[in-house]
Amino acid sequence: MTNVDALKALYTALGGEASAVADAVTIVDVLNAIATLLGSDAAAAVTNAEAIANIAAVASGAVAPALQDRTITPSTSKQTVKKTSDSYYGLGTVTVNAVTAAIDANIVAGNIKSGVTILGVTGSYTGE
């Protein structure tokens, strides 16, 4: 395995898409891709030392990663939000569990008007 191949493997281990570095032929190309993946907005490096400095700046916290905004609206279904190819830090997948009657022990059929359904529980209460 060459150094370029090893760095490509590191890039994908950090959450990058393999296709993004498939055509990279130099160490600097892959190091630049890693720096970008980690959130560096510095100009592309032209030497190994510059590329490593860009990565080190992100790793040390000197450069804040550009995180993606996500809005997740609660629902009664489990949701999975996957990262996109331009995600930083390889954040991976976030799972948002469904909102169900389990959130409140009072959400039971006897406490809900007959014919009304709340979070999957159909009411049976008909009044006194």
C-alpha positions in Angstrom: 0.0 0.0 0.0 1.4 3.4 -0.9 1.3 6.5 1.3 -1.4 8.0 -1.0 -3.5 4.8 -0.6 -3.1 4.9 3.1 -4.2 8.5 3.3 -7.2 7.7 1.0 -8.1 5.0 3.6 -7.8 7.6 6.4 -10.0 10.0 4.4 -12.8 7.5 4.2 -12.3 6.4 7.8 -12.9 10.0 8.8 -16.2 9.9 6.9 -15.3 11.1 3.4 -16.6 9.6 0.3 -14.0 7.4 -1.4 -15.0 8.8 -4.8 -13.9 12.3 -3.7 -10.3 11.1 -3.5 -10.3 8.4 -6.1 -8.4 10.4 -8.6 -5.9 11.9 -6.2 -2.4 10.9 -7.1 -0.2 12.9 -4.6 0.0 13.0 -0.9 -0.8 16.7 -0.9 -4.0 16.1 -2.9 -5.3 13.7 -0.3 -4.0 15.8 2.7 -5.9 18.8 1.2 -9.0 16.7 0.9 -8.6 15.6 4.6 -8.2 19.2 5.7 -11.3 20.2 3.8 -13.2 17.2 5.3 -12.2 18.3 8.8 -13.5 21.8 8.2 -10.5 23.8 7.2 -11.4 26.7 4.9 -7.7 27.6 4.3 -6.4 27.8 0.8 -5.4 24.5 -0.7 -1.8 23.6 0.4 0.9 23.0 -2.2 3.3 21.2 0.1 3.0 18.4 2.6 3.9 20.7 5.4 1.2 23.2 4.5 -1.4 20.5 4.2 -0.4 19.1 7.6 -0.5 22.6 9.1 -4.1 23.0 7.8 -5.1 19.7 9.4 -3.3 20.5 12.7 -5.2 23.9 12.8 -8.5 22.1 12.7 -7.4 19.4 15.2 -6.2 21.9 17.7 -9.4 23.9 17.6 -7.7 27.0 16.0 -10.1 26.5 13.0 -13.7 25.7 13.8 -15.3 23.1 11.6 -18.1 24.2 9.3 -21.0 22.1 10.6 -24.1 21.6 8.7 -27.4 22.9 10.0 -30.2 20.3 10.3 -33.8 20.8 11.4 -35.6 17.7 12.5 -39.3 17.9 13.1 -40.5 15.3 15.6 -43.0 12.8 14.2 -44.5 9.5 15.2 -42.0 7.7 13.0 -38.4 7.0 13.7 -36.2 9.2 11.4 -32.6 8.7 10.3 -30.6 11.7 9.1 -27.5 10.7 7.2 -24.5 12.9 6.5 -24.0 14.2 3.0 -20.8 13.9 1.1 -19.8 17.4 2.2 -20.3 16.7 6.0 -17.4 17.6 8.2 -15.8 15.4 10.9 -17.6 12.3 9.5 -20.5 12.9 11.8 -22.2 9.8 10.5 -25.9 9.1 11.1 -28.2 10.7 13.6 -31.3 8.7 14.6 -34.3 10.5 16.1 -36.7 8.2 17.9 -40.4 8.4 17.2 -42.5 10.5 19.5 -44.9 8.0 21.1 -47.3 7.7 24.0 -44.4 6.6 26.1 -43.4 10.2 26.6 -46.2 10.6 29.2 -47.9 7.9 31.3 -51.2 9.9 31.2 -51.6 9.2 27.5 -53.9 6.2 27.8 -57.2 5.4 26.2 -59.2 6.2 29.4 -57.9 9.8 29.5 -58.6 10.5 25.8 -62.1 11.3 24.4 -63.6 8.4 22.6 -62.8 8.5 18.9 -59.8 10.8 19.3 -56.3 9.4 18.7 -53.2 11.0 20.3 -49.8 9.5 19.5 -51.3 6.2 18.3 -53.6 5.8 21.3 -57.3 5.9 20.5 -59.4 7.3 23.3 -62.2 5.5 25.1 -63.4 8.1 27.5 -67.1 9.0 27.1 -67.7 11.2 30.1 -69.4 10.7 33.3 
